[in-house]
């Protein structure tokens, strides 16, 4: 059964922006905190983009603003529905649903390449098909579809040209870092929902069969794999930081604050070891403030901290 529209609202821009702001405040305190550092036009466009991404994720996973993921029985129908509404928004049509009209507005205002929203939808299609990565390269391709391409979309929201491949690569790297850290944090939660994002080749190295229960028998092995994910995330994060000199100061501040906040998630998971999934890893309000303050100092010295160097050729690179 096709799910109902997420939240019909008036189609004027101010109402859409207000609803998008409410969505981000409810769905991601970390992203909401980082978005306040943008100038107003960029901040509003970031909210608009987030509202669409969040709604698609919720529709695909049966969630409410990122909470309570469940196994859905009508995944193909949900995918058809969100694809149709996304395509209508990209065509400039009024959809009558705030999240998809938010995409309509931000895509038009930034001249966002339609291939990027479609790439995100392709990531949801992988989940709908109950896809699992076999190799590390598979893992990176999935992370690109569900997060790296969001980094590219956020970059154009911040004013980066859609053909500035060097800066877009760094923006993609930040999305990759976030997703790898999230996968490490959510191994247990994803497993309960029937999803598994650890590559089959990694699991085989740890002596874990493809359909074998992960918890509690393999917690020690999973702690090792979570640290591996955190290490990969840190490499992408470091690469992303080196793209901040190309951004305006307030955009760079937001990016560095987000890198500090989300980077802490992967580092905390790695540090907790076998206890990483006892409680969900997050960052407190006080910690977020500290990371934002730290980013303010980093943005002032970003040309010194992150001098121009070629991107690490060993890092996975997004498709063109």
N, C-alpha and C positions, 0 to 999 in steps of 0.2 A: 504494500500500500504506500502510495506517495505521501510523504509527510506534509503537513500544512505549511503555509508561509510562516517564516520565523516571527515577524512583527510588523504588520502593515502600519504605515504612518503616512502623513502628508508628504508629498514629493518635493516640497521646496527645500532648498539647500540648508537653510538654517535648522529646520526640523530634523533633517537627516544627520547633520553634524551633531546636534544635541543628542540624538539617539545613539549615534556612534560613540560619543563620549561616555554615555551611560554604559554601553557595552564593554568598553575597555576598562572602565572602573570596576566592573563586576568580574570580568574574565581574566585580567592580568594586572595585578598591582605593580609588578616589576615593569611591564611595558608602559603602564600608565604613568609611573614615576619618571621614567626616562623621557616620555613624550613631552612632559612639561618644560623640558629644556629647549625645545624647538621654538622658533618664532611662530606667531599665531597661524599664518597660512600653512606652514609646514606641519604644525601640530594638528590642525584640523584635517589635513589630508592624511596624516598618519592614522588618525582615528577612523577616517573613512575606510582606508585600506584594511585596518585591523577588523572592523565590523564585518566586512565581507569574508575575510579569512576565517574569523571566528565562527560565523554562521555556517560556512561550508563544512568546517571541522565538526561542528555540533550536529549538523544534518547527517554527515557521513557516519559519525560514531554514536549517535543517539545520546549526546551529552547536553548539558545545560551550561553554557559558557565555560566549557572545558572541564566540567565536573561530572562524575558519575558515568564514565564510559561503560557501555554495555555491548554485548554481541547483538547485532541487529539482524533480523530475519529477512529484511527487504533491501539489502544493500544495493543491488543493481537498480531498483526503482528509485532509490534515493539519489544514486549517481546520475541517472537520467534527468531527474528533477533539477538538481543543482547545476548540471551542465546546461540545461535549457535556459534557466534563469540567468546564468552567467553570460551565455551567448547573447541573450536579449540585452543585457546591460552593456556589453561590449559594442553592440550595434547602436547604442544610444537610445534604446527604447525605455520608457518608464515602466518599471517592473511592478511597482506597487508594494514592494517589500523593502524595508529600510536598508537591509544589508546589501542587497543587490543593486538598489539605487545608489548606495554609497559607492559601489564599484563603478557604476555608470558615471558618477560625478568625478571621482578621482582619476579614472582612466582618461576622461576627456580633458581634464585640466592639466594633466602631466604628459599627455600623448604617450601613454604607456603602451609598449608593444603587446598586442593581444596574445602573443605566444607565451608570455609569462603567466597570466592567469590560467591559461589552458594547461601549462606545465604543472601548476599546482593541482588542478583537477585530475591530471594524470596520476599524481601521487595518491589521491583519494581512490582512484580506480584500482591501484595496486592493493590497497587495504580491502576494498570491496571484493576483490578476487582472492582474499586471504593469502596473498603473496608473502613469501619469506625469502630473505636474501641468502644466496648460497655462498657468495664470496664477499670479500671486503669491498671490492669495486661495486657490487650490487648494493651494499649498504650505503655507499657514498651517493650512488644514483638516486636511491630512495630519499636520502637526506636532502639532495638537491631539489627534488620535486616538492617536498613538503616544507622546506625551510630555506634552502639556499636561494631559490628563485624569489622567495619573499624578501630576502636581502636585496636582490636586484630591484624589485618593485619599490622597496623603501628608498633605495638610492635615487631613483627618479623623482620620488616624492620630495627628496631633499635637494633636488635641482641638478643631479648628475645627468649628463646627456646619455641617451639610450645607446649611443655608439661609443661611449668611453669604456672600452673593454677593460682597460687596466684597473680603473676604479671599481667597475662592476664586479670584477673578479674578487677584489678585496671585500666588497659588500656581500657577495655570495659566501665567502669564507666565514663571515660572522654568522650567517644563518646556519651554515654547516656546523660550526662550533656549538651553537645553541642546541641544535637537534641531537648531536652526539651526546651532549651532557644530559639532555632530557631522556634519551634512551637509557643511559646508565642509571639515572634516577628511577625510571619507571619500569625496570625489568620485571619486578614482581607484579605490579599493577597490570602491565600489558599481558603477562602470562595468564593472569586470572581471566582476562578478556579474550583469551585465545590467540593473542598476537605475540610474535617472536621476531625481534629485529636483530638479534645477534646472528652473524653469519653462520651458516651451517658448518663451514670449514673451521671456524673458531670453536664451535661446540664440539666438533669431532676431535679436535686437538685436546680438548679437556675431557674427552671420554664420555660425552653426553650425546645420546642418540637423538635423532630429529624429532621424535614424538615423545620423548621421555620427559616426565615431570621435572621441572627445574628445582622447585623448593619442596622440602628443605634439604634433600639429600645432596644437592650440588652447590649449596651456598658458598663454600670456600672457593670452588672453581669460578663461580659467578663474580665473586669479589675481585678475582684476578682479571676477568674479562671487563668488568666495570672500570678498573684502573686503566686497562688498555683503551677503552672508549674515552676516558677522561684525558689520557695523554694525546690521543688524536684530536680531541676537541681543543686542547691547549695550543696545538700547532696551528690549527685553523684560526683560533682567536688571535694569536700573535701576528699572523699574516694580515688579518683584518685590521688590526691596530695601525699597521703601516700604511693603510689607505686613508687615514684621517687627515693628514696634511692637505689632501685634495679637497676637503670639505670646508664649508664656512664654519666659523668658530662654534656657533650654537649647535649646528648639526654634529660637528665632531664631538662636542661635549655630550650630547645625547648618546652617540654611538659608544663612546668610551665608558659612560655610565652603565649602559646596557651590557657592555663587555665585562665590566667589573661585577655586576650583579649576577649575570648568568654564568660567568666563569666560575664564580664561587660555588655554584651548584655542582659542577663536575669535580672540583677540587674537594668539596665536602664528601661527596659520594666515595671518592677514592680514599680519603682519609678514614672514613668509617669502616672500611673493609667489610667484613661479614655482617656488620650491623647496619649497613647502608639502607636497608629496607624495613627496619624496625618502625620508623616513622618517616613520613615523606619529607625529603630535604627541601628546605626553602630558605629565604632570607628575611630577617625581621625588618620592621620599619626602621629601627635604629641603624641596622647594617646597610640598608638601602641609602639612607641619608649619608652615611660614611662613604659609601662607594661613589655617590654623586659628588661629594666634596672632593674626594680624591681625583675624580675625573676633571673637576674644574682646574686643578693644578696641572694635570696631564695635558689638557687641551692648550694651556698657555705654552707648554714646552714641547708640543708634539713634533715640531720639525727637528728638534734635537733628540727627543726620545725615539722617534720613528723616522730616521733619515731614509731617503729613497734608495731602495735596494731591489734587485729583481725578485720577483715572487719565487718562492721555493719550487723548483721544477718537480720535486718529489711529491708535492701536494696534488690531490685530485683536482682536476680543472673542469669547470662547468661546460656543458655543450654550448656551442655557438648557434 
